[in-house]
Structures are given as C-alpha cells and as structure tokens.
C-alpha cells in the first residue's frame, strides 16, 4: 500500500516562504507523477503543481507560477514544494498526490496524503 506523508506546513506572514515535503513509502515512487493540491476553507480542492516521474517536466497553476517550485528526489522518495512570496490567498490545506500517469485534476491521482496546513497572515 502506498503511503504519503506531508510536512512543513506552518503559519507565515505574507511575503514569506515555506517548503513542504511529502515522503512516499510502499510503492515505486520513481515511476509516479507527483502533484500538490490545496483546499482553502469553504472551497473545493484545487491543483497547484505537478512533476513527472523523472522531474523533467513540471506544470503550475497560473496563480503560483514564478512563486512556487515543485521538485523531487527519487533517491529519498520525496517530493517538495518550495513556496515563496506567499499571499493570504495561498492559505489552505496542502495535499500531496501520486499516480502512474498524473495530470492537473484530483481524479487523476490514486494516492493521497493527509494534508498539511499552510496559513498566510496579512
């Protein structure tokens, strides 16, 4: 069974930075496309970023382009999300997801973590 555990969420002031991590166990991490999604209070879960199995291809939601960077270390079975220039609207629970194929929609992912809270104060 594939197990994903996110960490790194915190309360941060606007303009600050955070780096989220997602450790994956129980599967073949190096073959999975990985992604980050987030869910703000009262809103649906939305796509943030995705990375191919090799790390060679990344794709971002428009509002985070230039501020967030997704990366992975296949030797450590870990995917990261570096978040810079944080805004209050980035507040939410951030989820890590993995799948053999991946994409920009949550229904395309079979494996999910429990989420980590990011709160950006103004």
C-alpha positions in Angstrom: 0.0 0.0 0.0 1.3 3.4 -0.9 1.6 5.9 2.0 2.2 9.6 1.6 3.0 11.9 4.5 3.2 15.7 4.1 5.1 18.0 6.4 6.3 21.6 6.6 3.0 23.5 6.9 3.1 26.5 9.2 1.8 30.0 9.9 3.8 32.5 7.9 3.5 36.2 7.2 2.6 37.4 3.7 5.8 37.7 1.6 7.4 34.8 3.5 8.5 31.4 2.3 7.8 27.7 3.2 9.0 24.4 1.9 6.6 21.5 2.0 7.8 17.9 1.8 5.9 14.7 1.0 7.6 11.4 1.8 6.3 8.4 -0.1 6.6 4.7 1.0 5.2 1.4 0.0 5.2 1.9 -3.8 7.5 2.7 -6.7 8.0 6.4 -6.2 10.4 6.8 -9.1 7.7 5.8 -11.5 5.0 8.1 -10.2 3.9 11.5 -11.4 3.5 13.6 -8.3 1.4 16.7 -7.6 0.4 19.2 -4.9 -3.2 20.3 -4.5 -4.7 22.7 -1.9 -8.0 23.3 -0.3 -9.0 26.6 1.2 -11.8 26.8 3.8 -15.2 26.6 2.1 -13.7 25.9 -1.3 -13.0 22.9 -3.5 -9.6 21.3 -3.7 -7.6 22.9 -6.5 -4.5 21.9 -8.4 -1.2 23.7 -7.6 1.7 21.9 -9.4 2.7 18.6 -10.8 6.0 16.9 -11.7 6.8 14.0 -14.0 8.4 10.8 -12.7 11.9 12.0 -13.9 11.5 15.5 -12.7 12.0 16.8 -16.2 8.5 18.2 -16.7 6.6 20.5 -14.3 3.4 22.3 -14.6 1.9 25.0 -12.4 -1.5 26.6 -11.8 -1.3 30.2 -13.1 -1.6 31.9 -9.7 1.6 30.2 -8.3 3.8 30.4 -11.4 7.0 32.2 -10.6 6.5 31.8 -6.9 6.2 28.1 -6.3 8.6 25.4 -7.4 7.9 21.7 -7.3 10.8 19.2 -7.2 11.6 15.6 -6.3 14.4 13.4 -5.0 13.8 9.9 -6.2 16.6 8.6 -4.0 14.7 9.9 -1.0 11.2 9.1 -2.2 10.3 12.6 -1.5 8.6 15.5 -3.4 8.8 19.1 -2.4 7.0 22.3 -2.9 9.0 25.5 -2.3 6.7 28.4 -1.8 8.0 32.0 -2.0 6.3 35.4 -1.9 3.3 33.8 -0.1 0.0 35.6 -0.1 -3.0 35.3 2.2 -4.9 33.6 -0.7 -2.4 30.7 -0.6 -3.9 29.7 2.8 -5.2 26.2 2.9 -4.5 22.5 3.5 -1.9 21.3 1.0 -2.1 17.7 -0.2 0.4 15.6 -1.9 -0.8 13.1 -4.6 0.8 10.5 -6.7 -0.2 8.3 -9.7 1.3 6.3 -12.5 0.0 8.9 -15.1 -0.9 12.1 -13.2 -2.4 15.3 -14.5 -3.9 18.5 -13.3 -7.1 17.1 -11.8 -7.5 15.4 -8.5 -9.5 12.5 -10.0 -6.3 11.5 -11.9 -4.5 10.6 -8.7 -4.9 7.4 -6.8 -2.6 8.1 -3.9 -3.1 10.9 -1.4 -1.6 12.2 1.8 -3.4 13.5 4.8 -2.5 17.2 4.2 -0.6 19.9 5.9 -1.9 23.3 6.9 -0.5 26.5 5.5 -1.7 29.7 6.8 -0.5 33.1 5.4 -1.3 36.1 7.5 -1.6 39.6 6.1 
